[in-house]
Amino acid sequence: MKTYLPKVNLDQRKWHVIDADGAVLGRLAAQVADILRGKNKPVFTPHLDAGDFVVVINAEKVRVTGKKETDKEFMTYSGWKGGEKYTTVEQIRARHPEKLILHAVKGMIPKNRLGSRLLTKLKVFKGPKHPHAAQKPEPLKAAA
């Protein structure tokens, strides 16, 4: 059986807007990752970028379950001795709530050049306003 190669028409990419208000972070990230990869389309091919653009608004209102707000820590390392920093979800939400969603989605897409290209189609914003109204994004309901 031969591999089906669809013609990826860049003009037919849709724009979707998802309101993260009250959505659970992991479920939202999985939904966004599927749309970015194009898994919601019948022409999905694993090695091609056939996905759509996604705009996520109200990033600061995304929900995490259990005690993750205070107990889950993200580690960064500067490369220097003693350069480890640990940040909780609570601290990230206060400073850059967009990074919570970006980090979760980044973990759900391929770790290669294709994944890097897919991430450029994700736009995350704090608050209900976004500058992509001219693209006429279709509203999508966040996964419950």
MODELLER restraints for C-alpha pairs under 7 A, 6 or more apart:
rsr = mdl.restraints
at = mdl.atoms
rsr.add(forms.Gaussian(group=physical.xy_distance, feature=features.Distance(at['CA:6:A'], at['CA:43:A']), mean=6.22, stdev=0.5))
rsr.add(forms.Gaussian(group=physical.xy_distance, feature=features.Distance(at['CA:8:A'], at['CA:50:A']), mean=6.08, stdev=0.5))
rsr.add(forms.Gaussian(group=physical.xy_distance, feature=features.Distance(at['CA:13:A'], at['CA:52:A']), mean=5.10, stdev=0.5))
rsr.add(forms.Gaussian(group=physical.xy_distance, feature=features.Distance(at['CA:14:A'], at['CA:52:A']), mean=5.21, stdev=0.5))
rsr.add(forms.Gaussian(group=physical.xy_distance, feature=features.Distance(at['CA:14:A'], at['CA:53:A']), mean=6.23, stdev=0.5))
rsr.add(forms.Gaussian(group=physical.xy_distance, feature=features.Distance(at['CA:15:A'], at['CA:52:A']), mean=6.07, stdev=0.5))
rsr.add(forms.Gaussian(group=physical.xy_distance, feature=features.Distance(at['CA:15:A'], at['CA:53:A']), mean=4.73, stdev=0.5))
rsr.add(forms.Gaussian(group=physical.xy_distance, feature=features.Distance(at['CA:15:A'], at['CA:54:A']), mean=5.85, stdev=0.5))
rsr.add(forms.Gaussian(group=physical.xy_distance, feature=features.Distance(at['CA:15:A'], at['CA:135:A']), mean=6.73, stdev=0.5))
rsr.add(forms.Gaussian(group=physical.xy_distance, feature=features.Distance(at['CA:15:A'], at['CA:136:A']), mean=6.95, stdev=0.5))
rsr.add(forms.Gaussian(group=physical.xy_distance, feature=features.Distance(at['CA:15:A'], at['CA:137:A']), mean=4.41, stdev=0.5))
rsr.add(forms.Gaussian(group=physical.xy_distance, feature=features.Distance(at['CA:15:A'], at['CA:138:A']), mean=6.22, stdev=0.5))
rsr.add(forms.Gaussian(group=physical.xy_distance, feature=features.Distance(at['CA:16:A'], at['CA:53:A']), mean=6.23, stdev=0.5))
rsr.add(forms.Gaussian(group=physical.xy_distance, feature=features.Distance(at['CA:16:A'], at['CA:54:A']), mean=4.88, stdev=0.5))
rsr.add(forms.Gaussian(group=physical.xy_distance, feature=features.Distance(at['CA:16:A'], at['CA:55:A']), mean=6.04, stdev=0.5))
rsr.add(forms.Gaussian(group=physical.xy_distance, feature=features.Distance(at['CA:16:A'], at['CA:137:A']), mean=4.69, stdev=0.5))
rsr.add(forms.Gaussian(group=physical.xy_distance, feature=features.Distance(at['CA:16:A'], at['CA:138:A']), mean=4.72, stdev=0.5))
rsr.add(forms.Gaussian(group=physical.xy_distance, feature=features.Distance(at['CA:16:A'], at['CA:139:A']), mean=5.79, stdev=0.5))
rsr.add(forms.Gaussian(group=physical.xy_distance, feature=features.Distance(at['CA:16:A'], at['CA:140:A']), mean=6.39, stdev=0.5))
rsr.add(forms.Gaussian(group=physical.xy_distance, feature=features.Distance(at['CA:17:A'], at['CA:54:A']), mean=5.88, stdev=0.5))
rsr.add(forms.Gaussian(group=physical.xy_distance, feature=features.Distance(at['CA:17:A'], at['CA:55:A']), mean=4.58, stdev=0.5))
rsr.add(forms.Gaussian(group=physical.xy_distance, feature=features.Distance(at['CA:17:A'], at['CA:56:A']), mean=5.78, stdev=0.5))
rsr.add(forms.Gaussian(group=physical.xy_distance, feature=features.Distance(at['CA:17:A'], at['CA:137:A']), mean=5.65, stdev=0.5))
rsr.add(forms.Gaussian(group=physical.xy_distance, feature=features.Distance(at['CA:17:A'], at['CA:138:A']), mean=5.92, stdev=0.5))
rsr.add(forms.Gaussian(group=physical.xy_distance, feature=features.Distance(at['CA:17:A'], at['CA:139:A']), mean=4.81, stdev=0.5))
rsr.add(forms.Gaussian(group=physical.xy_distance, feature=features.Distance(at['CA:17:A'], at['CA:140:A']), mean=5.97, stdev=0.5))
rsr.add(forms.Gaussian(group=physical.xy_distance, feature=features.Distance(at['CA:18:A'], at['CA:55:A']), mean=6.20, stdev=0.5))
rsr.add(forms.Gaussian(group=physical.xy_distance, feature=features.Distance(at['CA:18:A'], at['CA:56:A']), mean=4.87, stdev=0.5))
rsr.add(forms.Gaussian(group=physical.xy_distance, feature=features.Distance(at['CA:18:A'], at['CA:57:A']), mean=6.32, stdev=0.5))
rsr.add(forms.Gaussian(group=physical.xy_distance, feature=features.Distance(at['CA:18:A'], at['CA:139:A']), mean=6.05, stdev=0.5))
rsr.add(forms.Gaussian(group=physical.xy_distance, feature=features.Distance(at['CA:18:A'], at['CA:140:A']), mean=5.21, stdev=0.5))
rsr.add(forms.Gaussian(group=physical.xy_distance, feature=features.Distance(at['CA:18:A'], at['CA:141:A']), mean=6.24, stdev=0.5))
rsr.add(forms.Gaussian(group=physical.xy_distance, feature=features.Distance(at['CA:18:A'], at['CA:142:A']), mean=6.04, stdev=0.5))
rsr.add(forms.Gaussian(group=physical.xy_distance, feature=features.Distance(at['CA:19:A'], at['CA:56:A']), mean=5.94, stdev=0.5))
rsr.add(forms.Gaussian(group=physical.xy_distance, feature=features.Distance(at['CA:19:A'], at['CA:57:A']), mean=5.08, stdev=0.5))
rsr.add(forms.Gaussian(group=physical.xy_distance, feature=features.Distance(at['CA:19:A'], at['CA:58:A']), mean=6.09, stdev=0.5))
rsr.add(forms.Gaussian(group=physical.xy_distance, feature=features.Distance(at['CA:19:A'], at['CA:142:A']), mean=6.53, stdev=0.5))
rsr.add(forms.Gaussian(group=physical.xy_distance, feature=features.Distance(at['CA:20:A'], at['CA:56:A']), mean=6.53, stdev=0.5))
rsr.add(forms.Gaussian(group=physical.xy_distance, feature=features.Distance(at['CA:20:A'], at['CA:57:A']), mean=6.05, stdev=0.5))
rsr.add(forms.Gaussian(group=physical.xy_distance, feature=features.Distance(at['CA:20:A'], at['CA:58:A']), mean=5.45, stdev=0.5))
rsr.add(forms.Gaussian(group=physical.xy_distance, feature=features.Distance(at['CA:20:A'], at['CA:59:A']), mean=5.79, stdev=0.5))
rsr.add(forms.Gaussian(group=physical.xy_distance, feature=features.Distance(at['CA:20:A'], at['CA:61:A']), mean=6.39, stdev=0.5))
rsr.add(forms.Gaussian(group=physical.xy_distance, feature=features.Distance(at['CA:20:A'], at['CA:62:A']), mean=5.33, stdev=0.5))
rsr.add(forms.Gaussian(group=physical.xy_distance, feature=features.Distance(at['CA:20:A'], at['CA:142:A']), mean=6.57, stdev=0.5))
rsr.add(forms.Gaussian(group=physical.xy_distance, feature=features.Distance(at['CA:21:A'], at['CA:58:A']), mean=5.76, stdev=0.5))
rsr.add(forms.Gaussian(group=physical.xy_distance, feature=features.Distance(at['CA:21:A'], at['CA:61:A']), mean=4.81, stdev=0.5))
rsr.add(forms.Gaussian(group=physical.xy_distance, feature=features.Distance(at['CA:21:A'], at['CA:62:A']), mean=5.54, stdev=0.5))
rsr.add(forms.Gaussian(group=physical.xy_distance, feature=features.Distance(at['CA:22:A'], at['CA:61:A']), mean=6.04, stdev=0.5))
rsr.add(forms.Gaussian(group=physical.xy_distance, feature=features.Distance(at['CA:22:A'], at['CA:62:A']), mean=5.41, stdev=0.5))
rsr.add(forms.Gaussian(group=physical.xy_distance, feature=features.Distance(at['CA:22:A'], at['CA:63:A']), mean=5.60, stdev=0.5))
rsr.add(forms.Gaussian(group=physical.xy_distance, feature=features.Distance(at['CA:23:A'], at['CA:62:A']), mean=5.36, stdev=0.5))
rsr.add(forms.Gaussian(group=physical.xy_distance, feature=features.Distance(at['CA:23:A'], at['CA:63:A']), mean=5.67, stdev=0.5))
rsr.add(forms.Gaussian(group=physical.xy_distance, feature=features.Distance(at['CA:23:A'], at['CA:142:A']), mean=6.24, stdev=0.5))
rsr.add(forms.Gaussian(group=physical.xy_distance, feature=features.Distance(at['CA:23:A'], at['CA:143:A']), mean=6.79, stdev=0.5))
rsr.add(forms.Gaussian(group=physical.xy_distance, feature=features.Distance(at['CA:23:A'], at['CA:144:A']), mean=6.18, stdev=0.5))
rsr.add(forms.Gaussian(group=physical.xy_distance, feature=features.Distance(at['CA:24:A'], at['CA:62:A']), mean=6.14, stdev=0.5))
rsr.add(forms.Gaussian(group=physical.xy_distance, feature=features.Distance(at['CA:24:A'], at['CA:63:A']), mean=4.71, stdev=0.5))
rsr.add(forms.Gaussian(group=physical.xy_distance, feature=features.Distance(at['CA:24:A'], at['CA:64:A']), mean=5.61, stdev=0.5))
rsr.add(forms.Gaussian(group=physical.xy_distance, feature=features.Distance(at['CA:24:A'], at['CA:144:A']), mean=6.97, stdev=0.5))
rsr.add(forms.Gaussian(group=physical.xy_distance, feature=features.Distance(at['CA:25:A'], at['CA:62:A']), mean=5.94, stdev=0.5))
rsr.add(forms.Gaussian(group=physical.xy_distance, feature=features.Distance(at['CA:25:A'], at['CA:63:A']), mean=5.81, stdev=0.5))
rsr.add(forms.Gaussian(group=physical.xy_distance, feature=features.Distance(at['CA:25:A'], at['CA:64:A']), mean=5.78, stdev=0.5))
rsr.add(forms.Gaussian(group=physical.xy_distance, feature=features.Distance(at['CA:25:A'], at['CA:101:A']), mean=6.94, stdev=0.5))
rsr.add(forms.Gaussian(group=physical.xy_distance, feature=features.Distance(at['CA:26:A'], at['CA:104:A']), mean=6.84, stdev=0.5))
rsr.add(forms.Gaussian(group=physical.xy_distance, feature=features.Distance(at['CA:27:A'], at['CA:143:A']), mean=5.93, stdev=0.5))
rsr.add(forms.Gaussian(group=physical.xy_distance, feature=features.Distance(at['CA:28:A'], at['CA:142:A']), mean=6.08, stdev=0.5))
rsr.add(forms.Gaussian(group=physical.xy_distance, feature=features.Distance(at['CA:28:A'], at['CA:143:A']), mean=5.74, stdev=0.5))
rsr.add(forms.Gaussian(group=physical.xy_distance, feature=features.Distance(at['CA:29:A'], at['CA:101:A']), mean=6.61, stdev=0.5))
rsr.add(forms.Gaussian(group=physical.xy_distance, feature=features.Distance(at['CA:29:A'], at['CA:104:A']), mean=5.83, stdev=0.5))
rsr.add(forms.Gaussian(group=physical.xy_distance, feature=features.Distance(at['CA:29:A'], at['CA:105:A']), mean=4.90, stdev=0.5))
rsr.add(forms.Gaussian(group=physical.xy_distance, feature=features.Distance(at['CA:30:A'], at['CA:105:A']), mean=6.91, stdev=0.5))
rsr.add(forms.Gaussian(group=physical.xy_distance, feature=features.Distance(at['CA:30:A'], at['CA:108:A']), mean=6.85, stdev=0.5))
rsr.add(forms.Gaussian(group=physical.xy_distance, feature=features.Distance(at['CA:31:A'], at['CA:143:A']), mean=6.78, stdev=0.5))
rsr.add(forms.Gaussian(group=physical.xy_distance, feature=features.Distance(at['CA:32:A'], at['CA:54:A']), mean=6.97, stdev=0.5))
rsr.add(forms.Gaussian(group=physical.xy_distance, feature=features.Distance(at['CA:33:A'], at['CA:105:A']), mean=5.84, stdev=0.5))
rsr.add(forms.Gaussian(group=physical.xy_distance, feature=features.Distance(at['CA:33:A'], at['CA:108:A']), mean=6.24, stdev=0.5))
rsr.add(forms.Gaussian(group=physical.xy_distance, feature=features.Distance(at['CA:33:A'], at['CA:109:A']), mean=6.27, stdev=0.5))
rsr.add(forms.Gaussian(group=physical.xy_distance, feature=features.Distance(at['CA:34:A'], at['CA:40:A']), mean=6.45, stdev=0.5))
rsr.add(forms.Gaussian(group=physical.xy_distance, feature=features.Distance(at['CA:35:A'], at['CA:51:A']), mean=5.74, stdev=0.5))
rsr.add(forms.Gaussian(group=physical.xy_distance, feature=features.Distance(at['CA:35:A'], at['CA:52:A']), mean=6.02, stdev=0.5))
rsr.add(forms.Gaussian(group=physical.xy_distance, feature=features.Distance(at['CA:36:A'], at['CA:51:A']), mean=4.56, stdev=0.5))
rsr.add(forms.Gaussian(group=physical.xy_distance, feature=features.Distance(at['CA:36:A'], at['CA:52:A']), mean=5.40, stdev=0.5))
rsr.add(forms.Gaussian(group=physical.xy_distance, feature=features.Distance(at['CA:36:A'], at['CA:53:A']), mean=6.46, stdev=0.5))
rsr.add(forms.Gaussian(group=physical.xy_distance, feature=features.Distance(at['CA:36:A'], at['CA:118:A']), mean=6.04, stdev=0.5))
rsr.add(forms.Gaussian(group=physical.xy_distance, feature=features.Distance(at['CA:37:A'], at['CA:49:A']), mean=6.28, stdev=0.5))
rsr.add(forms.Gaussian(group=physical.xy_distance, feature=features.Distance(at['CA:37:A'], at['CA:50:A']), mean=6.36, stdev=0.5))
rsr.add(forms.Gaussian(group=physical.xy_distance, feature=features.Distance(at['CA:37:A'], at['CA:51:A']), mean=4.64, stdev=0.5))
rsr.add(forms.Gaussian(group=physical.xy_distance, feature=features.Distance(at['CA:37:A'], at['CA:118:A']), mean=6.86, stdev=0.5))
rsr.add(forms.Gaussian(group=physical.xy_distance, feature=features.Distance(at['CA:38:A'], at['CA:44:A']), mean=5.62, stdev=0.5))
rsr.add(forms.Gaussian(group=physical.xy_distance, feature=features.Distance(at['CA:38:A'], at['CA:50:A']), mean=5.09, stdev=0.5))
rsr.add(forms.Gaussian(group=physical.xy_distance, feature=features.Distance(at['CA:38:A'], at['CA:51:A']), mean=3.65, stdev=0.5))
rsr.add(forms.Gaussian(group=physical.xy_distance, feature=features.Distance(at['CA:38:A'], at['CA:52:A']), mean=6.61, stdev=0.5))
rsr.add(forms.Gaussian(group=physical.xy_distance, feature=features.Distance(at['CA:44:A'], at['CA:50:A']), mean=6.56, stdev=0.5))
rsr.add(forms.Gaussian(group=physical.xy_distance, feature=features.Distance(at['CA:53:A'], at['CA:121:A']), mean=4.84, stdev=0.5))
rsr.add(forms.Gaussian(group=physical.xy_distance, feature=features.Distance(at['CA:53:A'], at['CA:122:A']), mean=6.09, stdev=0.5))
rsr.add(forms.Gaussian(group=physical.xy_distance, feature=features.Distance(at['CA:54:A'], at['CA:121:A']), mean=6.40, stdev=0.5))
rsr.add(forms.Gaussian(group=physical.xy_distance, feature=features.Distance(at['CA:54:A'], at['CA:122:A']), mean=5.08, stdev=0.5))
rsr.add(forms.Gaussian(group=physical.xy_distance, feature=features.Distance(at['CA:54:A'], at['CA:123:A']), mean=6.20, stdev=0.5))
rsr.add(forms.Gaussian(group=physical.xy_distance, feature=features.Distance(at['CA:55:A'], at['CA:122:A']), mean=6.16, stdev=0.5))
rsr.add(forms.Gaussian(group=physical.xy_distance, feature=features.Distance(at['CA:55:A'], at['CA:123:A']), mean=4.72, stdev=0.5))
rsr.add(forms.Gaussian(group=physical.xy_distance, feature=features.Distance(at['CA:55:A'], at['CA:124:A']), mean=5.81, stdev=0.5))
rsr.add(forms.Gaussian(group=physical.xy_distance, feature=features.Distance(at['CA:56:A'], at['CA:123:A']), mean=6.22, stdev=0.5))
rsr.add(forms.Gaussian(group=physical.xy_distance, feature=features.Distance(at['CA:56:A'], at['CA:124:A']), mean=4.69, stdev=0.5))
rsr.add(forms.Gaussian(group=physical.xy_distance, feature=features.Distance(at['CA:56:A'], at['CA:125:A']), mean=6.12, stdev=0.5))
rsr.add(forms.Gaussian(group=physical.xy_distance, feature=features.Distance(at['CA:57:A'], at['CA:124:A']), mean=6.13, stdev=0.5))
rsr.add(forms.Gaussian(group=physical.xy_distance, feature=features.Distance(at['CA:57:A'], at['CA:125:A']), mean=4.94, stdev=0.5))
rsr.add(forms.Gaussian(group=physical.xy_distance, feature=features.Distance(at['CA:57:A'], at['CA:126:A']), mean=6.06, stdev=0.5))
rsr.add(forms.Gaussian(group=physical.xy_distance, feature=features.Distance(at['CA:57:A'], at['CA:127:A']), mean=5.97, stdev=0.5))
rsr.add(forms.Gaussian(group=physical.xy_distance, feature=features.Distance(at['CA:57:A'], at['CA:128:A']), mean=5.39, stdev=0.5))
rsr.add(forms.Gaussian(group=physical.xy_distance, feature=features.Distance(at['CA:58:A'], at['CA:125:A']), mean=6.42, stdev=0.5))
rsr.add(forms.Gaussian(group=physical.xy_distance, feature=features.Distance(at['CA:58:A'], at['CA:126:A']), mean=5.04, stdev=0.5))
rsr.add(forms.Gaussian(group=physical.xy_distance, feature=features.Distance(at['CA:58:A'], at['CA:127:A']), mean=4.36, stdev=0.5))
rsr.add(forms.Gaussian(group=physical.xy_distance, feature=features.Distance(at['CA:58:A'], at['CA:128:A']), mean=5.37, stdev=0.5))
rsr.add(forms.Gaussian(group=physical.xy_distance, feature=features.Distance(at['CA:59:A'], at['CA:97:A']), mean=5.71, stdev=0.5))
rsr.add(forms.Gaussian(group=physical.xy_distance, feature=features.Distance(at['CA:59:A'], at['CA:98:A']), mean=5.60, stdev=0.5))
rsr.add(forms.Gaussian(group=physical.xy_distance, feature=features.Distance(at['CA:59:A'], at['CA:124:A']), mean=6.86, stdev=0.5))
rsr.add(forms.Gaussian(group=physical.xy_distance, feature=features.Distance(at['CA:59:A'], at['CA:125:A']), mean=6.04, stdev=0.5))
rsr.add(forms.Gaussian(group=physical.xy_distance, feature=features.Distance(at['CA:59:A'], at['CA:126:A']), mean=5.02, stdev=0.5))
rsr.add(forms.Gaussian(group=physical.xy_distance, feature=features.Distance(at['CA:59:A'], at['CA:127:A']), mean=6.84, stdev=0.5))
rsr.add(forms.Gaussian(group=physical.xy_distance, feature=features.Distance(at['CA:60:A'], at['CA:93:A']), mean=6.09, stdev=0.5))
rsr.add(forms.Gaussian(group=physical.xy_distance, feature=features.Distance(at['CA:60:A'], at['CA:97:A']), mean=5.00, stdev=0.5))
rsr.add(forms.Gaussian(group=physical.xy_distance, feature=features.Distance(at['CA:60:A'], at['CA:126:A']), mean=5.96, stdev=0.5))
rsr.add(forms.Gaussian(group=physical.xy_distance, feature=features.Distance(at['CA:69:A'], at['CA:88:A']), mean=6.93, stdev=0.5))
rsr.add(forms.Gaussian(group=physical.xy_distance, feature=features.Distance(at['CA:69:A'], at['CA:89:A']), mean=5.09, stdev=0.5))
rsr.add(forms.Gaussian(group=physical.xy_distance, feature=features.Distance(at['CA:69:A'], at['CA:90:A']), mean=5.33, stdev=0.5))
rsr.add(forms.Gaussian(group=physical.xy_distance, feature=features.Distance(at['CA:70:A'], at['CA:88:A']), mean=5.93, stdev=0.5))
rsr.add(forms.Gaussian(group=physical.xy_distance, feature=features.Distance(at['CA:70:A'], at['CA:89:A']), mean=6.41, stdev=0.5))
rsr.add(forms.Gaussian(group=physical.xy_distance, feature=features.Distance(at['CA:70:A'], at['CA:90:A']), mean=6.06, stdev=0.5))
rsr.add(forms.Gaussian(group=physical.xy_distance, feature=features.Distance(at['CA:71:A'], at['CA:88:A']), mean=6.77, stdev=0.5))
rsr.add(forms.Gaussian(group=physical.xy_distance, feature=features.Distance(at['CA:72:A'], at['CA:88:A']), mean=5.75, stdev=0.5))
rsr.add(forms.Gaussian(group=physical.xy_distance, feature=features.Distance(at['CA:72:A'], at['CA:89:A']), mean=6.32, stdev=0.5))
rsr.add(forms.Gaussian(group=physical.xy_distance, feature=features.Distance(at['CA:73:A'], at['CA:86:A']), mean=5.90, stdev=0.5))
rsr.add(forms.Gaussian(group=physical.xy_distance, feature=features.Distance(at['CA:73:A'], at['CA:87:A']), mean=5.30, stdev=0.5))
rsr.add(forms.Gaussian(group=physical.xy_distance, feature=features.Distance(at['CA:73:A'], at['CA:88:A']), mean=4.47, stdev=0.5))
rsr.add(forms.Gaussian(group=physical.xy_distance, feature=features.Distance(at['CA:73:A'], at['CA:89:A']), mean=6.63, stdev=0.5))
rsr.add(forms.Gaussian(group=physical.xy_distance, feature=features.Distance(at['CA:74:A'], at['CA:86:A']), mean=5.55, stdev=0.5))
rsr.add(forms.Gaussian(group=physical.xy_distance, feature=features.Distance(at['CA:74:A'], at['CA:87:A']), mean=5.20, stdev=0.5))
rsr.add(forms.Gaussian(group=physical.xy_distance, feature=features.Distance(at['CA:74:A'], at['CA:88:A']), mean=6.29, stdev=0.5))
rsr.add(forms.Gaussian(group=physical.xy_distance, feature=features.Distance(at['CA:75:A'], at['CA:84:A']), mean=6.71, stdev=0.5))
rsr.add(forms.Gaussian(group=physical.xy_distance, feature=features.Distance(at['CA:75:A'], at['CA:85:A']), mean=5.61, stdev=0.5))
rsr.add(forms.Gaussian(group=physical.xy_distance, feature=features.Distance(at['CA:75:A'], at['CA:86:A']), mean=4.62, stdev=0.5))
rsr.add(forms.Gaussian(group=physical.xy_distance, feature=features.Distance(at['CA:75:A'], at['CA:87:A']), mean=6.56, stdev=0.5))
rsr.add(forms.Gaussian(group=physical.xy_distance, feature=features.Distance(at['CA:76:A'], at['CA:84:A']), mean=5.73, stdev=0.5))
rsr.add(forms.Gaussian(group=physical.xy_distance, feature=features.Distance(at['CA:76:A'], at['CA:85:A']), mean=5.28, stdev=0.5))
rsr.add(forms.Gaussian(group=physical.xy_distance, feature=features.Distance(at['CA:76:A'], at['CA:86:A']), mean=6.62, stdev=0.5))
rsr.add(forms.Gaussian(group=physical.xy_distance, feature=features.Distance(at['CA:77:A'], at['CA:83:A']), mean=5.44, stdev=0.5))
rsr.add(forms.Gaussian(group=physical.xy_distance, feature=features.Distance(at['CA:77:A'], at['CA:84:A']), mean=4.50, stdev=0.5))
rsr.add(forms.Gaussian(group=physical.xy_distance, feature=features.Distance(at['CA:77:A'], at['CA:85:A']), mean=6.38, stdev=0.5))
rsr.add(forms.Gaussian(group=physical.xy_distance, feature=features.Distance(at['CA:78:A'], at['CA:84:A']), mean=6.62, stdev=0.5))
rsr.add(forms.Gaussian(group=physical.xy_distance, feature=features.Distance(at['CA:97:A'], at['CA:126:A']), mean=6.81, stdev=0.5))
rsr.add(forms.Gaussian(group=physical.xy_distance, feature=features.Distance(at['CA:98:A'], at['CA:124:A']), mean=5.66, stdev=0.5))
rsr.add(forms.Gaussian(group=physical.xy_distance, feature=features.Distance(at['CA:98:A'], at['CA:125:A']), mean=6.17, stdev=0.5))
rsr.add(forms.Gaussian(group=physical.xy_distance, feature=features.Distance(at['CA:98:A'], at['CA:126:A']), mean=6.48, stdev=0.5))
rsr.add(forms.Gaussian(group=physical.xy_distance, feature=features.Distance(at['CA:109:A'], at['CA:115:A']), mean=5.68, stdev=0.5))
